[in-house]
Amino acid sequence: MKKKQTVSQGRKFSQVVEGAKNIFLRDGYAGASVDEIAQAAAVSKATLYSYFPDKKLMFDEAIGTELRRLGEITPIKISSDTTAEQAIPLIARQIAVWLVTPANVHMYRIHVAEAGRFAGLAADYRATVRRLLVDELRPHLDRWVAGGELQIEDSVVAAEQLVCLAGTGLMDAALLGKRDPVTEPELARNADSAARVFLRAYTRLANDAERMTAAE
């Protein structure tokens, strides 16, 4: 029976993980060479192999560590007493900024590219992004529904819609290597348009419901 390979930790473990993360995010799994990882981590290949006898173990640890860091802070930050009309444009901008941040684009790209080889890591990434964006947004939507500001039958679907609207076009531009970074005017225009579409849909539904109730 083949002995299962495991990760070993040592004095320069964090240094190796950081170097490996940088190379994997830059070159992908297949394109990352052990020589370049060792150079980026400022260690010998012998030290590298003493911690990670297998490249897959190194990838899983490096990208998994970065994913845990990514999941520590949600970009959605609004006051609990803010109205939907005030908050939705702000939330759309916060989401848009987060989606096109270079570090987050690199993480998205690597998980899409390696989903077949690292299915568990890809699932963890999807769950993390969902928790940071959709799960953070839902309580606010539910609060505005309870207060009569919006009419939403499924706040999960509505939250997903706002996330998609906020990133429309911007993510593709960032992901596919647009030469120049997304500008602030581009980002603001896209996010504000997303907010208008979202509010127009769900506020109109709420207003229609009120008129129907009054007519009865």
Secondary structure, 3 states (H helix, E strand, C coil): CCCCCCCCCCCCHHHHHHHHHHHHHHHHHHHCCHHHHHHHHCCCHHHHHHHCCCHHHHHHHHHHHHHHHHCCCCCCCCCCCCCHHHHHHHHHHHHHHHHHCHHHHHHHHHHHHCCCCCHHHHHHHHHHHHHHCHHHHHHHHHHHHHCCCCCCCCHHHHHHHHHHHHHCCHHHHHHCCCCCCCCHHHHHHHHHHHHHHHHHHHHHHHHHHHHHHHHC
